[in-house]
């Protein structure tokens, strides 16, 4: 099969799937969900310049979802978790400790609390019970506010300014992807991975610009991140809209 024929075939398949999906959405039931989740919270910044899976620390979440159409869902959520990172876990290019991390000898730990509002785009209507597959991947983006209580310390006596602690309020942008599976008419299982862009470089109290710090201990040109990966369970509530003729004349329902 040539590349042109393959492209046309894939395009036709996408159009067909999309037409079926949005045709279903026109008659879809309105649903809402409440759920809880368990996962890991990961920090990325000066003390952990790359995403490190071993930095995962326990986190829990509670959320409420409400669909406004078959593909679009609004979600509000609360998240609470722990943050941990250490310069001792950072590897350099050669596989040994990175020079800056070995010099700085810093570690950070603390707690983070987040309230978020996001928009989810579902590729399939997994609540549509006549479908054979009750599963959908989805992507999401939104806005969040967070409160972080973090303590940073160093084992290098020449860098006393790195020993800091405090509470920080800020705004982040959550974005990511996930999968939903309808276990039954009411219960759903979810998997999700998402990143939070923080508009600050002080989540770990190290930015290379603060008083007493130098560019030797921090990068003043980047900002911090945190990530949440987890599994969730949710319960669905259904609301079926009554056709206009029945709303205008309830006696027809008798």
N, C-alpha and C positions, 0 to 999 in steps of 0.2 A: 504494500500500500504506500503510495507516495505521500510526501509531507502535506501536500495540498488537500488530498482526499482525507487524510487523517485529521487535519484541522477542521475541515467541513463536517466530518462525522462528530467530532467532539463538540463543535458549536451547536449542531443539531440536537445532540443529547442534552446540552446545558439549557437550550431554549425549551425543550420538551419538559425537563424536570422543573424548570422555573415556572412554566405555564401551569403545570399541575399543582405546584405548591401554592401559587398565588390564587388559583381558582379555589383551592381548599380554604384559603384564608378568608375569602369573602363570606363563607358560611361557618367560620370557626367559632367555637364557644369562647367566651371570655373566661380566662382562668387567672388565678393568683396563687402564689405559693408562699409558705413560710418554711424556713429550714435552718439547719445548723451544720457547721462544718468543722473539721479538724485538719490541721496541716502544719506547715513549717514556714517561719519567717526568716528571711535572709537579708543581711545588710551588705551594701557595696559602697566603698568609699576609700579614703586614704589607708585605713588599716586593713582593708580587703579590696584591692584595686580590681579584682575580677570576681565574677560569681563563683562562690565556693560552696559546693553542696554540703560539705561537712559543717558549715556555719548554720545550717538549718536548726532553728530552735522552736519549741512548741508554740502553736498559735491556735486560737479558736475564733469562729465567726458565727454570727446570726444574721439572717437576711429575710427580706420580703420582696417577692417578685410580682409584677402585674403586667400582663400582656396588653398591648394596645392594638396589636394585629398579630397574625400568625408569625411573621418573621421578627417583629420588634417587641422587646420586653424591657421594662424599666425595673431597676433593682436598687433598693436601699439596703445598706449593710453596716454592721458594726464588727470591728476586728480588734483583737487583743493578742499580743504575743511578746516574745522575748527577743532581744538582739544580742549577739555575741560575735566577736572577731578578735584575732590576735595577729600581730606582725610575725609571730613565730610560725604561722601556717602559710606564709606567702613564699612561693618558690620563684627563684630568678630564672633567667634564660638558660642557665647551665643545669638547672634542676636543684641547685643549692639555694640557700636563703638569698633573697633579694638584698642588695647592699643597703638601700634606704631603710628597708624594714629591719635589717639586722642592726643598724645604727639607732633607729628610733626606739625599738623594743617596746612598742605600745600595745595596749589591749583595751577593748571597750566592751561594756556590757550594760544592759538596761532593759526597759520595757517600752512598748509602743502601743498606742490606742488610736484607732482610726474610725471615722464615720465617712461613708462614701455614697455617692449616687452615680450609677452608670447606666448606659444604654447597651443592651445586648442585641446582636443580630443573629437569629437562628436560621440555619440553612434549610431545615426541614421542620414541619409541624409535628413534633413528637407526641403531642397530646391527641392527635387525630387517630382515634381508636380503630378506624377501618383500614388504616395503613398497615402493611406487614412489618415495617420497621419503626419502632417507637424510640428513635434515637436521633440526635442531631449534634453536629459540631456547632460552635458559636464563637463569635468574637465580641469583645466589649471595650468600651472606652468611657471615661467619665471624669469626675472631679472628686477630691477627697480632702478632708481636714484631718490632721493628726496631732497627737501630743506624745512627745518622746521624753522619757526620763533616762538619761544616759550618763554613765561615769567612765571617763577615760584616764588611764594611768600609764606610766612608763617606768621601766627598770633602769633607764639611763639617767643617772644623777645629774648629768650635764643639761638635761632638758626639763627642768621643773615646771615650765609653763604648760606642759602637756597634761599635767595632773589637774583635770577639771571635771566638774559634774554640774548638772543642772537640767531644768525642764525647758523644752522647746515646743512652741506651737507653730504649725506651718501648713502649707497647702501642697498637695501632690496630684499628679495625673495618673490614675490607674488605667492600664491597658493590657489586654492579653487574650487568651483563648481558652476554650474548655469543651467538654462533652456532657450531654445530658442523656439519660436513659430512663424511660418511664417503666418502672418495675411493674406497675399495675395502674388502674384508673386513678389512684390517689397518691401513690408513693413513687418518688423519683430519686435516682442516684446521679451525682454529678462529680466531675473531675475538672479542676481548673488550675491554670498557671498564669500569673500576671505580674507585671512590673509596675512600680510606682516611681515616677520621676519626681524628685524633690527639688524645689526651687531654692536650695540653700546648700552650702558646703560645710555646715556646722553641726550636722547630725552627730558626728563623732568628735566635735569640738576641735578638729584639726582642719585648718584651711590654708595655712601658709601665709595668711595676711593679718591674723589677729595680733594684738600687742604681745610682744615677747616671743613670737614665732618667726621663723624665717622660711624661705623657700626650700630649705634643706629638709624640712620635716613634713611638708604638705604641698599639694598642687593647687595653686590659686585659680587655675583655669578650668576646673571641672566641678561638678556638683554630685551630691550623694544620691543613692537609690536604695530602695528596699523592695523585696519580692515576697509574694505569698503563693504557695503551692498547696493544694489541699483536696480533700474529698468531702462530699456533703450528702445529706439526705434531706428531702423536703416533702411536704404534704400539699396536695393540690385542692383548691376550692374551685368549683365550676359555677358559672352564671350563664344561663341560656337566655338570650334576649327574646322577649315575646314579640311576635310580628305585630305591626301597627294595627291591623284590623281587629286583633284580639284586645289590644290596649284600649282602643276606642269603644269596643263593645264586649266587655267581660262576659256577658251572658252567653257568648259563643262557646266559652269553655265549659259550660254546664252540661 
